[in-house]
Amino acid sequence: MPQEAPKEMTVSEFLDSLASGSATPGGGSAAALAGSMAAALVEMVANLTLGKKGFEGHELALREMLEEANSYRQSLLSTIVQDISAYQEVIKAYLLPKTNEEEKRKRQEEIQKALKKAADPPLFTAATSLKVLKLCQQAIEKGKTQTITDAAVGALLAEAALWGGSLNVLINLSALADKKYVQKIKMDLQRLRQEGEKIKQQIMAKVNEQLAKS
């Protein structure tokens, strides 16, 4: 697939690429896109609430939330291309020649470097999506009542992005020889997932409570 930025592709073009028989884009790119959509929904809630009567006390917080969500949206979009590029480097490393011991040694070194590098974009996606999830919780607390389900959809997308990023990190870690590094990243991912699950549960409890009143 050409290395063009996702924002230069239509949604249909991206989905066609995702559905194709090519290894990229794949789950890591889809996770980053889900996270960026979650951030966009936070922006939507903030934009729909700003300037509305009764929300004057939240204006500063809403503007900060809007700016932060926009930053995450843009960085997660960039991560789609980074994820594609990093995985293509893994493929290149596996295709290196292995006809003698020196080539085998060099190939293994390149594979290890490429796998570690390929873990970075999905790790960023997971960590950033947790931040977006926290913003979704703020959006539910400070946004207009009518936007609560938009923020809830954002939360579900952010959680999916968090888990999707985590799983794509783990698949790259599975072939790494640096076990100390692997253990550290696994612990980081576990913490991210546990915190994300706790926030998601709080969000959905709030949303269900609000919907039950309507």
C-alpha positions as CSV (number, residue, x, y, z in Angstrom):
1,M,0.0,0.0,0.0
2,P,1.3,3.5,-0.7
3,Q,2.6,5.4,2.3
4,E,0.1,8.2,2.1
5,A,-1.3,9.8,5.2
6,P,-4.8,8.5,6.2
7,K,-6.2,12.0,6.1
8,E,-5.4,11.9,2.3
9,M,-7.5,8.8,1.9
10,T,-11.3,8.4,2.0
11,V,-12.8,6.2,4.6
12,S,-13.8,3.8,1.8
13,E,-10.2,3.7,0.5
14,F,-8.8,2.9,3.9
15,L,-11.3,0.2,4.5
16,D,-10.6,-1.3,1.1
17,S,-6.9,-1.4,2.0
18,L,-7.7,-2.9,5.4
19,A,-9.9,-5.6,3.7
20,S,-7.2,-6.5,1.1
21,G,-4.9,-9.5,1.3
22,S,-2.0,-7.2,2.2
23,A,-0.5,-7.5,5.7
24,T,-0.7,-3.7,6.1
25,P,-2.7,-1.8,7.2
26,G,-3.8,-4.3,9.8
27,G,-5.1,-4.4,13.4
28,G,-2.6,-1.9,14.7
29,S,-3.7,0.7,12.2
30,A,-7.3,0.0,12.8
31,A,-6.8,0.4,16.6
32,A,-5.1,3.8,16.0
33,L,-8.0,4.9,13.8
34,A,-10.5,3.8,16.5
35,G,-8.6,5.9,19.0
36,S,-8.6,8.9,16.7
37,M,-12.4,8.6,16.2
38,A,-12.8,8.4,20.0
39,A,-10.9,11.7,20.4
40,A,-13.0,13.3,17.6
41,L,-16.1,12.4,19.5
42,V,-14.7,14.2,22.6
43,E,-14.1,17.2,20.4
44,M,-17.7,17.0,19.1
45,V,-19.1,17.0,22.7
46,A,-17.0,20.0,23.6
47,N,-17.9,21.9,20.5
48,L,-21.6,21.2,21.0
49,T,-21.5,22.3,24.7
50,L,-19.3,25.4,24.5
51,G,-21.3,28.6,24.6
52,K,-24.5,26.9,25.7
53,K,-26.5,28.3,28.6
54,G,-25.9,26.6,31.9
55,F,-22.4,25.4,31.0
56,E,-20.5,28.7,31.5
57,G,-18.8,27.2,34.6
58,H,-17.3,24.4,32.4
59,E,-16.0,26.6,29.6
60,L,-12.3,26.6,30.6
61,A,-12.4,22.8,31.2
62,L,-14.2,22.2,27.9
63,R,-11.7,24.3,25.9
64,E,-8.8,22.4,27.5
65,M,-10.5,19.1,26.8
66,L,-11.1,20.2,23.2
67,E,-7.4,21.1,22.7
68,E,-6.2,17.9,24.3
69,A,-8.5,15.7,22.3
70,N,-7.5,17.4,19.0
71,S,-3.9,16.7,19.8
72,Y,-4.5,13.0,20.5
73,R,-6.6,12.7,17.4
74,Q,-3.8,14.1,15.2
75,S,-1.1,12.0,16.8
76,L,-3.1,8.8,16.6
77,L,-3.8,9.5,12.9
78,S,0.0,9.8,12.4
79,T,0.4,6.5,14.2
80,I,-1.5,4.7,11.5
81,V,1.3,5.4,9.0
82,Q,4.0,4.7,11.5
83,D,2.4,1.3,12.3
84,I,2.3,0.4,8.6
85,S,5.9,1.5,8.1
86,A,7.2,-0.4,11.2
87,Y,5.5,-3.6,10.2
88,Q,6.9,-3.4,6.7
89,E,10.4,-3.2,8.2
90,V,9.6,-6.5,10.1
91,I,8.7,-8.1,6.8
92,K,11.9,-6.9,5.1
93,A,14.0,-8.2,8.0
94,Y,12.4,-11.7,7.7
95,L,13.2,-11.6,3.9
96,L,16.9,-11.1,4.4
97,P,19.1,-13.9,3.1
98,K,20.2,-16.7,5.4
99,T,22.5,-18.8,3.3
100,N,25.4,-18.8,5.8
101,E,26.0,-18.2,9.5
102,E,27.0,-14.5,9.1
103,E,23.8,-13.8,7.1
104,K,21.8,-15.7,9.7
105,R,23.3,-13.7,12.5
106,K,22.7,-10.4,10.7
107,R,19.1,-11.4,9.8
108,Q,18.3,-12.3,13.4
109,E,19.7,-9.0,14.6
110,E,17.6,-7.0,12.1
111,I,14.5,-9.0,13.0
112,Q,15.0,-8.3,16.7
113,K,15.5,-4.5,16.0
114,A,12.5,-4.4,13.7
115,L,10.2,-6.2,16.1
116,K,11.1,-3.9,19.0
117,K,10.5,-0.9,16.8
118,A,7.2,-2.3,15.5
119,A,6.0,-2.5,19.1
120,D,6.3,1.3,19.5
121,P,3.3,2.5,17.4
122,P,0.8,0.1,19.0
123,L,2.2,0.9,22.5
124,F,1.7,4.6,21.8
125,T,-1.9,3.8,20.6
126,A,-2.6,1.9,23.8
127,A,-1.2,4.6,26.1
128,T,-2.8,7.5,24.2
129,S,-6.2,5.8,24.0
130,L,-6.2,5.5,27.8
131,K,-5.8,9.3,27.9
132,V,-8.7,9.6,25.4
133,L,-10.8,7.3,27.5
134,K,-10.2,9.7,30.5
135,L,-11.3,12.6,28.3
136,C,-14.5,10.7,27.4
137,Q,-15.3,10.5,31.1
138,Q,-14.8,14.2,31.4
139,A,-17.0,14.8,28.3
140,I,-19.8,12.8,30.0
141,E,-19.4,14.8,33.2
142,K,-19.2,18.2,31.6
143,G,-21.0,17.9,28.3
144,K,-24.6,18.5,27.3
145,T,-26.9,15.7,28.4
146,Q,-27.9,15.1,24.8
147,T,-24.2,14.2,23.9
148,I,-23.8,11.5,26.6
149,T,-24.1,8.6,24.1
150,D,-21.6,10.2,21.7
151,A,-19.1,10.3,24.6
152,A,-20.0,6.7,25.5
153,V,-19.3,5.6,21.9
154,G,-16.0,7.4,22.1
155,A,-15.2,5.5,25.3
156,L,-16.0,2.2,23.7
157,L,-13.8,3.1,20.7
158,A,-11.0,4.2,23.0
159,E,-11.2,1.0,25.0
160,A,-11.1,-1.0,21.8
161,A,-8.0,1.0,20.6
162,L,-6.3,0.4,24.0
163,W,-6.9,-3.3,23.7
164,G,-6.1,-3.4,20.0
165,G,-2.8,-1.6,20.6
166,S,-1.9,-3.9,23.5
167,L,-2.5,-7.0,21.5
168,N,-0.4,-5.8,18.6
169,V,2.4,-5.0,21.0
170,L,2.2,-8.5,22.5
171,I,2.4,-10.2,19.1
172,N,5.7,-8.3,18.4
173,L,7.1,-9.1,21.9
174,S,6.4,-12.8,21.5
175,A,9.5,-13.2,19.3
176,L,11.8,-10.9,21.1
177,A,14.9,-12.3,22.9
178,D,15.2,-9.4,25.4
179,K,13.1,-10.9,28.1
180,K,13.7,-8.1,30.6
181,Y,12.3,-5.6,28.1
182,V,9.4,-7.9,27.3
183,Q,8.5,-8.3,31.0
184,K,8.5,-4.5,31.5
185,I,6.3,-3.8,28.6
186,K,3.9,-6.5,29.6
187,M,3.5,-5.0,33.0
188,D,3.0,-1.6,31.5
189,L,0.2,-3.0,29.2
190,Q,-1.5,-4.8,32.1
191,R,-1.6,-1.5,34.1
192,L,-3.0,0.4,31.1
193,R,-5.7,-2.3,30.5
194,Q,-6.7,-2.5,34.1
195,E,-7.0,1.3,34.4
196,G,-8.9,1.5,31.2
197,E,-11.4,-1.2,32.3
198,K,-12.1,0.6,35.5
199,I,-12.8,3.9,33.7
200,K,-14.9,2.2,31.1
201,Q,-17.0,0.6,33.8
202,Q,-17.5,3.9,35.5
203,I,-18.5,5.6,32.2
204,M,-21.0,2.9,31.3
205,A,-22.6,2.9,34.8
206,K,-23.0,6.7,34.5
207,V,-24.4,6.4,31.0
208,N,-26.9,3.6,31.9
209,E,-28.0,5.6,34.9
210,Q,-28.7,8.7,32.8
211,L,-30.5,6.7,30.1
212,A,-32.7,5.0,32.6
213,K,-34.0,8.4,33.7
214,S,-35.0,9.4,30.1
